[in-house]
Amino acid sequence: MSVIRLGDEAPNFIAQTSEGELNFHDWLGESWGILFSHPADYTPVCTTELGTVAKYKNEFEKRNVKTIALSVDGLSSHKGWIKDINETQDTTVDFPIIADENKKISALYDMIHPNADNNLTVRSVFIIDPNKKVKLIIVYPASTGRNFEELLRVIDSLQLTAYHKVATPANWKNGDDCVIVPAVSDEQIPDLFPKGHKEVKPYLRTTPQPNL
């Protein structure tokens, strides 16, 4: 199994998907990406998750994010399952689902945890930036569905902090005040943060979100 850590380059692969063969890095292009795995096709929690991703299409597009799912079942199974998802979730799945029957990509991304299950993938999430660097990893057990509102919140934070010298505090959401990173001196603040700032402690300085 591979070990992938934050800041690593997301491993590239060529895969058969519900939307044809793709080269992962080429498919990402200049976009951010979310790669997320599912234990198996025709499972109830996964059905709700894929339907939710489809319904959030506009939110991901606003953030320049492409989504791609993975399951260890084959293409014919994927295509039948997509029909069920569209029917039961009242949506249209229009993003690729990887067919990983030989589990090569699952192994490449360490998606199979033997103490959980020897054959099925756990619910892994990888957020990848346009430079193909892994920016976030979350792993859920097979029994727990993901919160895609939280993933949107995290993407907002990652994209904000990638381009401005701020961090986001606990429970932050888009529009809230941010924390000025310690590397910024007090003398630099007026130029970097013309909206002003508040000093709670010398190491804890807040400012209105700079990209709004």
C-alpha positions in Angstrom: 0.0 0.0 0.0 1.2 3.5 -0.7 1.4 6.1 2.0 0.2 9.5 0.9 0.7 12.6 3.1 -0.4 16.2 2.8 1.8 18.1 0.3 2.6 14.9 -1.7 1.9 14.8 -5.4 -1.3 12.9 -6.0 -0.3 9.7 -7.8 -1.3 9.6 -11.4 -3.1 6.7 -13.0 -5.0 5.7 -16.1 -8.5 4.4 -15.4 -11.6 3.1 -17.0 -14.6 5.1 -15.8 -18.3 5.5 -16.4 -17.4 8.3 -18.8 -14.5 6.6 -20.6 -10.8 6.1 -20.1 -8.9 9.0 -18.5 -5.5 10.0 -17.3 -6.1 11.4 -13.9 -3.6 14.3 -14.1 -4.6 15.3 -17.6 -8.3 15.1 -16.6 -7.7 17.4 -13.6 -5.9 19.9 -15.8 -5.8 23.3 -14.0 -8.7 22.5 -11.7 -8.9 21.5 -8.1 -10.2 17.9 -7.6 -11.9 15.6 -5.2 -11.3 11.9 -5.4 -13.5 9.9 -3.2 -14.0 6.1 -2.8 -17.0 3.9 -2.1 -17.1 0.5 -0.5 -19.2 -1.0 -3.4 -21.9 -0.3 -5.9 -25.6 -0.6 -5.0 -25.0 0.3 -1.4 -27.5 2.7 0.3 -25.1 5.3 1.8 -23.1 5.5 -1.3 -26.2 6.0 -3.4 -27.1 9.1 -1.3 -23.5 10.4 -1.5 -23.2 10.2 -5.3 -26.6 11.8 -5.6 -25.6 14.6 -3.3 -22.4 15.3 -5.3 -24.4 15.5 -8.5 -26.8 18.0 -6.8 -23.8 20.1 -5.7 -22.5 20.4 -9.3 -22.9 24.2 -9.4 -21.2 24.7 -6.1 -18.2 22.6 -7.2 -18.0 24.4 -10.5 -18.0 27.8 -8.8 -14.9 26.7 -7.0 -13.2 25.2 -10.1 -13.4 21.7 -8.5 -13.8 18.5 -10.5 -15.2 15.4 -8.7 -14.4 11.8 -9.4 -15.6 8.7 -7.5 -14.1 5.2 -7.2 -15.6 1.8 -6.5 -14.1 -1.7 -6.8 -16.9 -2.9 -9.0 -16.9 -2.9 -12.8 -18.3 -0.6 -15.5 -21.5 -2.5 -16.2 -22.3 -2.4 -12.5 -21.5 1.3 -12.4 -23.8 2.1 -15.2 -26.7 0.2 -13.7 -26.1 1.8 -10.4 -26.0 5.3 -11.9 -29.6 4.7 -13.2 -30.7 3.9 -9.7 -28.9 6.9 -8.2 -30.6 9.2 -10.8 -34.0 7.7 -10.1 -33.9 7.6 -6.3 -32.0 10.8 -5.7 -33.8 12.9 -8.4 -30.6 14.0 -10.0 -28.2 13.3 -12.9 -24.8 11.8 -12.2 -22.5 13.5 -14.7 -19.1 12.9 -13.2 -16.9 9.8 -13.7 -16.9 6.8 -11.5 -13.7 4.7 -11.7 -14.0 1.0 -12.1 -11.2 -0.4 -9.9 -11.9 -4.2 -10.1 -8.2 -5.1 -9.7 -7.9 -2.6 -6.8 -4.7 -1.1 -8.2 -5.9 2.5 -7.7 -7.3 1.6 -4.3 -3.9 0.3 -3.3 -2.1 3.3 -4.8 -4.2 5.6 -2.6 -4.3 3.3 0.5 -8.1 3.0 0.3 -8.3 -0.6 1.6 -7.8 -0.9 5.3 -7.5 -4.6 6.2 -8.7 -4.2 9.8 -11.9 -2.6 8.5 -12.4 -4.9 5.4 -9.9 -6.8 3.2 -11.8 -6.3 0.0 -13.9 -3.1 0.2 -12.5 0.5 0.2 -13.2 2.8 3.1 -14.7 6.2 2.4 -11.5 8.1 1.5 -11.5 11.7 0.4 -8.5 13.4 -1.3 -8.7 17.1 -2.2 -6.0 18.0 -4.8 -4.9 21.4 -5.9 -4.1 22.5 -9.5 -0.4 21.6 -8.9 -1.5 18.1 -8.2 -0.6 18.4 -4.6 -2.7 16.6 -1.9 -4.2 19.3 0.3 -6.6 17.3 2.5 -7.2 13.7 3.4 -10.3 12.4 5.3 -11.1 8.8 5.9 -14.5 7.7 7.1 -15.6 4.2 8.0 -17.9 2.4 5.5 -20.9 3.0 7.7 -20.6 6.8 7.8 -21.6 9.0 4.9 -19.6 12.1 4.2 -20.8 15.7 4.8 -20.3 17.5 1.5 -21.2 20.9 3.1 -18.0 20.3 5.2 -16.0 19.5 2.1 -17.2 22.7 0.5 -16.2 24.6 3.6 -12.8 23.0 3.6 -12.3 23.9 -0.1 -13.2 27.5 0.6 -10.6 27.5 3.3 -7.9 25.8 1.2 -8.4 28.2 -1.7 -8.5 31.3 0.5 -5.4 30.3 2.5 -3.5 29.3 -0.7 -3.5 32.9 -2.0 -3.7 35.0 1.2 -1.5 35.0 4.3 -4.3 33.9 6.6 -5.6 30.8 8.3 -9.2 29.9 9.2 -10.2 29.4 12.8 -12.4 26.7 14.4 -15.8 26.5 12.8 -14.9 29.1 10.2 -17.2 29.4 7.2 -17.0 31.5 4.1 -17.5 35.2 5.1 -16.2 34.9 8.7 -13.1 36.7 10.0 -9.7 35.0 9.5 -6.5 34.6 11.5 -3.4 36.4 10.3 -0.6 33.9 10.1 2.3 34.4 12.5 4.8 34.9 9.7 3.2 38.3 8.9 4.8 41.1 11.0 2.7 43.9 12.5 4.4 46.3 10.1 3.2 44.3 7.1 -0.5 44.2 8.2 -1.7 47.6 6.8 -0.5 46.7 3.3 -1.7 43.1 3.3 -5.0 43.7 5.1 -6.4 47.1 4.4 -9.7 46.2 5.9 -8.1 46.4 9.3 -7.4 43.9 12.0 -7.9 43.1 15.7 -5.2 42.0 18.0 -6.6 39.6 20.6 -3.1 38.5 21.7 0.2 39.2 19.9 0.0 35.8 18.3 -3.7 35.9 17.7 -4.7 38.6 15.2 -7.9 38.6 13.1 -9.0 40.3 10.0 -12.0 40.3 7.7 -11.9 37.7 5.0 -9.5 39.3 2.4 -11.0 37.9 -0.8 -14.5 39.3 -0.3 
